[in-house]
Amino acid sequence: MIYKNLGHSNIKVSTICLGTMTWGEQNTENEAFQQMDMAFDYGVNFFDTAELYPIPPSEKTQGETSRIISRWIRSKNNRDKIIIADKIVGRSKMDWFRDDADETRLNKKQIKFALDRSLKNLNTDYIDLYQLHWPDRPLNVFSGLEYRHKEINDVIPILETLNCLTDLIKEGKIRSFGISNETAWGTCEFVKTAEAKNLEKVVSIQNPYNLLNRSFEVGLSEVSIRENVGLLAYSPLASGTLSGKYLDGKLPEGSRLKLFGDRYPRYRTENAEPAVKEYVKIAKKANLDVCQMAIKFCEMQSFVTSVIIGATNTDQLKKNLQSHEIKLDDETITAINEIQLKYSNPCP
């Protein structure tokens, strides 16, 4: 396993990160324990969770994913060997999510409340990487390439959020912070404000990145490299779409699209299927598993710190972990880039 620093910090994380959002919904605690055992034995030291998890979110299950992680860590007594990434929800109308607020916001009061709840759920004194799940300002963050401007005065200033996160780092409750589902402008604002006010600098950005959505390469990749804000690439398999299991209208039992299809329109666009068929052909020609090819393509990018993989069973997880061992030759990379030109970012 290869390990990289999280931005300017001295925190070293494996270039494969274990995603956890299915634990407590699609996966039982026992299945989650098996996944963590397998990933840890493989060399993965980086687990990504969120106060919102499991997905889909509900008042009944909120926080269960983190509680499962805490029980596994307690059983292994290995907290010092695990890097935990957590996320606070951005602005939303989930009025059940905070005890005394109609909206979730990234202000000082709510950040402190959310962090204390996560520390309790994770049964830990500190979180290694605390991320803003999505921005406080209104953005089209979960689908679409276009920026839709909406003038609004009621936005929590980035400075307020940064001041709070800096204080929490000084208190030792978090070691570093990251952003997620963010734009190039937003990322630069976090960097610029931190430098101007001598506050803690962002170390990572968690955005979607896969063969069906390479939009991060346009603008954000340069920001990521120049400002040392590494990408934590989520959905490297486009919610399983790149596996080819949904081709020709198939909906396998137990799959995410079968269970929650109406929640995942992002990967069901007009050009998704023809693009996936092309990538499957490329993998077959190179004698590669298409999932491993897709994950490796993400991991090898210079702006990527870690690729967040997820699975609902250990067979899937083993295959995804083994992507780290393969190599993509120049012919395969050229073929992948040709399909990107033909079907440019069909699922942004």
C-alpha positions in Angstrom: 0.0 0.0 0.0 1.1 3.5 -0.7 0.6 6.3 1.8 0.4 10.0 1.1 0.2 13.1 3.4 -3.1 14.8 3.7 -2.2 18.2 2.2 0.4 20.1 4.3 -0.3 18.0 7.4 1.8 15.2 8.7 -1.1 12.8 8.6 -0.4 9.9 6.3 -3.3 8.1 4.7 -3.5 5.0 2.4 -4.2 5.8 -1.2 -7.2 3.6 -0.9 -9.8 4.7 1.7 -12.7 2.6 2.9 -16.1 4.2 2.4 -18.7 3.3 5.0 -22.1 4.8 4.0 -23.8 1.4 3.6 -23.1 0.2 7.2 -26.3 0.2 9.3 -28.6 0.2 6.2 -27.5 -2.2 3.4 -24.9 -3.8 5.6 -25.1 -5.3 9.1 -22.6 -4.6 11.8 -21.0 -8.1 11.3 -20.6 -7.4 7.6 -19.1 -4.0 8.4 -16.6 -5.7 10.8 -15.6 -8.1 8.1 -15.0 -5.3 5.6 -12.9 -3.3 8.1 -10.9 -6.4 9.0 -10.2 -7.1 5.3 -9.3 -3.5 4.5 -7.0 -3.1 7.5 -5.2 -6.3 6.8 -4.6 -5.1 3.3 -3.0 -1.9 4.6 -5.9 0.5 4.5 -5.6 2.9 7.4 -8.2 5.5 6.2 -11.9 5.2 6.9 -14.4 7.8 5.7 -17.7 8.3 7.5 -20.2 11.2 8.0 -22.7 12.3 10.7 -25.4 11.7 8.0 -24.6 8.0 7.5 -25.9 5.5 6.7 -27.4 6.4 3.3 -30.2 7.0 2.6 -30.4 9.2 5.7 -33.1 8.9 8.3 -33.8 10.0 11.8 -33.9 6.4 12.9 -30.4 5.3 11.6 -28.5 8.6 11.8 -25.0 8.1 13.3 -25.2 4.3 13.3 -22.3 4.0 10.8 -20.0 5.8 13.1 -21.1 3.8 16.1 -20.3 0.6 14.2 -16.8 2.0 13.5 -16.4 2.8 17.2 -17.3 -0.7 18.3 -14.8 -2.3 15.8 -12.0 0.0 16.9 -12.8 -0.8 20.5 -12.7 -4.5 19.7 -9.3 -4.1 18.0 -7.8 -1.5 20.3 -6.3 0.2 17.3 -7.5 3.8 17.3 -3.9 5.1 16.9 -3.5 3.1 13.7 -6.7 4.4 12.0 -7.3 7.7 10.3 -10.9 8.7 10.7 -12.5 11.1 8.3 -15.9 12.5 9.3 -18.2 15.0 7.7 -20.7 17.6 9.0 -23.7 18.2 6.7 -23.9 21.4 4.8 -27.0 23.6 4.5 -30.2 21.6 4.3 -33.9 21.6 5.3 -33.5 18.5 7.4 -35.3 20.0 10.4 -34.9 16.7 12.4 -31.1 16.7 12.2 -30.4 19.5 14.8 -32.3 19.7 18.0 -33.1 23.4 17.9 -32.7 24.4 14.2 -34.9 24.3 11.2 -31.9 24.2 8.9 -28.5 22.6 9.1 -25.8 25.4 8.8 -22.0 25.7 8.9 -22.0 28.2 11.8 -20.0 28.0 14.9 -22.8 26.7 17.1 -23.8 23.9 14.8 -20.3 22.8 14.0 -19.5 22.4 17.7 -22.8 20.5 18.2 -22.2 18.2 15.2 -18.6 17.5 16.2 -19.4 16.7 19.8 -22.1 14.3 18.6 -19.7 12.6 16.2 -17.0 12.3 18.9 -19.6 10.6 21.0 -20.8 8.3 18.2 -17.2 7.4 17.3 -16.2 7.0 21.0 -13.0 9.0 20.4 -11.4 12.1 21.7 -10.4 13.5 18.3 -11.2 13.2 14.6 -8.3 13.1 12.2 -10.0 14.8 9.3 -13.2 16.8 9.7 -14.9 17.7 6.4 -17.7 20.1 5.4 -20.0 17.6 3.5 -21.2 20.4 1.2 -21.2 24.2 1.3 -23.4 26.5 3.2 -24.1 28.7 0.1 -26.7 27.4 -2.4 -25.0 25.3 -5.1 -25.9 22.6 -7.6 -23.4 20.2 -6.0 -24.7 16.7 -6.6 -25.3 16.7 -10.4 -24.7 18.9 -13.4 -21.7 20.8 -14.7 -23.2 24.2 -14.9 -23.0 26.8 -12.1 -26.4 28.3 -11.3 -25.9 31.6 -9.5 -28.4 32.5 -6.8 -27.9 35.8 -5.1 -28.6 35.3 -1.3 -27.5 37.3 1.7 -28.1 34.6 4.3 -24.8 32.6 3.9 -22.5 31.7 6.8 -19.2 33.5 6.0 -16.3 31.2 5.2 -14.3 33.2 7.8 -16.7 32.1 10.6 -16.5 28.5 9.6 -12.6 28.7 9.4 -12.3 30.4 12.7 -14.4 27.7 14.4 -12.4 24.9 12.7 -9.1 26.5 13.7 -10.2 26.7 17.3 -11.2 23.0 17.2 -7.8 22.1 15.9 -6.2 24.1 18.7 -8.4 22.3 21.2 -7.3 19.0 19.9 -10.8 17.8 18.9 -9.8 17.6 15.2 -6.4 17.3 13.6 -7.2 18.8 10.2 -10.1 19.8 8.1 -11.3 19.3 4.5 -14.1 20.4 2.2 -16.4 18.3 0.0 -18.6 18.8 -3.0 -16.9 22.1 -3.4 -16.1 24.3 -6.4 -12.8 25.8 -7.6 -13.9 29.2 -6.4 -14.9 27.9 -2.9 -11.7 26.0 -2.6 -9.7 29.1 -3.4 -11.7 31.2 -0.9 -10.8 28.7 1.9 -7.1 28.9 1.0 -7.1 32.7 0.5 -9.0 33.4 3.7 -6.8 31.1 5.8 -3.7 32.8 4.5 -5.0 36.3 5.0 -6.2 35.6 8.6 -3.4 33.2 9.6 -5.9 30.4 10.1 -5.7 26.6 9.5 -5.5 25.7 5.8 -7.7 23.1 4.2 -5.9 19.8 3.5 -8.3 17.9 1.2 -11.3 18.1 -1.0 -13.8 15.2 -1.4 -15.5 15.4 -4.7 -16.8 12.8 -7.2 -14.3 11.5 -9.7 -14.6 8.6 -12.0 -14.6 7.6 -15.7 -18.1 9.0 -16.2 -17.4 12.2 -14.4 -13.9 13.7 -14.8 -15.1 17.3 -14.3 -12.6 17.7 -11.4 -9.9 17.9 -14.1 -11.3 21.2 -15.3 -10.0 23.9 -13.0 -10.1 22.1 -9.7 -7.2 19.8 -10.5 -4.8 22.7 -10.9 -6.0 24.3 -7.6 -5.6 20.9 -5.9 -2.0 20.5 -7.0 -0.8 24.1 -6.6 -2.5 24.6 -3.2 -1.8 21.1 -1.9 -5.4 20.3 -1.4 -5.5 16.7 -2.5 -8.6 15.0 -3.9 -10.4 12.3 -2.0 -12.1 10.8 -4.9 -15.6 9.4 -4.1 -17.8 7.2 -6.3 -14.9 5.9 -8.4 -17.3 3.2 -9.8 -20.1 5.7 -10.3 -22.3 4.0 -7.7 -21.5 0.6 -9.3 -22.5 1.8 -12.8 -18.9 1.3 -14.2 -19.0 -2.4 -13.2 -21.4 -3.0 -16.1 -23.9 -4.7 -13.8 -26.7 -2.3 -14.8 -26.2 -2.6 -18.6 -29.2 -3.4 -20.8 -31.7 -2.6 -18.1 -30.4 -5.0 -15.5 -31.2 -4.3 -11.8 -29.5 -6.9 -9.7 -31.3 -7.8 -6.4 -29.7 -6.0 -3.5 -28.0 -3.4 -5.6 -28.1 0.2 -4.8 -30.1 1.2 -7.9 -32.6 -1.6 -7.2 -33.1 -0.5 -3.6 -32.8 3.3 -4.0 -32.8 3.9 -7.7 -34.8 7.2 -7.5 -32.0 8.7 -5.4 -29.3 8.1 -8.0 -30.3 9.8 -11.2 -26.7 11.1 -11.7 -25.5 7.8 -13.3 -28.6 7.1 -15.4 -28.1 9.7 -18.2 -28.4 9.1 -22.0 -24.7 8.6 -22.6 -23.9 6.6 -19.5 -24.6 3.2 -20.9 -22.8 3.6 -24.2 -19.7 5.0 -22.3 -19.7 2.1 -19.9 -19.9 -0.4 -22.7 -16.8 1.2 -24.2 -14.9 1.0 -20.9 -15.9 -2.6 -20.5 -14.4 -3.3 -24.0 -11.2 -1.5 -23.1 -10.8 -3.6 -19.9 -11.4 -6.9 -21.7 -8.9 -6.0 -24.3 -6.3 -5.2 -21.6 -7.3 -8.4 -19.7 -8.3 -6.3 -16.8 -11.4 -6.2 -14.5 -13.3 -3.1 -15.4 -13.8 -2.1 -11.7 -10.1 -2.4 -11.0 -9.3 -0.4 -14.1 -11.7 2.4 -13.1 -10.4 2.6 -9.5 -6.7 2.5 -10.6 -7.3 5.3 -13.1 -8.4 7.5 -10.3 -5.6 6.4 -7.9 -2.9 7.2 -10.4 -3.8 10.8 -10.9 -1.3 13.3 -9.5 -4.0 15.4 -7.8 -5.6 12.4 -6.0 -4.6 11.7 -2.4 -6.9 8.7 -1.9 -9.7 6.9 -3.6 -12.8 6.1 -1.5 -14.0 2.6 -2.3 -17.2 1.0 -1.0 -18.7 -2.4 -1.2 -21.7 -4.3 0.2 -19.9 -7.7 0.4 -16.3 -8.9 1.0 -16.0 -10.3 -2.5 -16.6 -6.9 -4.0 -14.3 -5.3 -1.5 -11.4 -7.8 -2.1 -11.6 -7.0 -5.9 -11.7 -3.3 -5.3 -8.7 -3.4 -2.9 -6.7 -5.4 -5.4 -7.0 -2.6 -7.9 -4.1 -1.1 -6.1 -1.9 -3.9 -7.4 -2.6 -3.4 -11.1 -0.9 -1.1 -13.7 -2.5 0.6 -16.7 -0.3 0.7 -19.7 -0.1 3.6 -22.1 -2.4 1.9 -24.7 -5.1 1.5 -22.1 -4.9 5.1 -20.8 -5.0 6.4 -24.4 -8.1 4.3 -25.1 -9.8 5.6 -21.9 -9.0 9.2 -22.9 -10.5 8.6 -26.4 -13.8 7.5 -24.8 -13.7 10.6 -22.6 -13.5 12.7 -25.7 -16.3 10.8 -27.3 -18.6 10.8 -24.2 -17.3 13.8 -22.2 -18.4 13.6 -18.6 -21.8 12.0 -19.3 -22.7 11.8 -15.5 -21.5 15.1 -13.9 
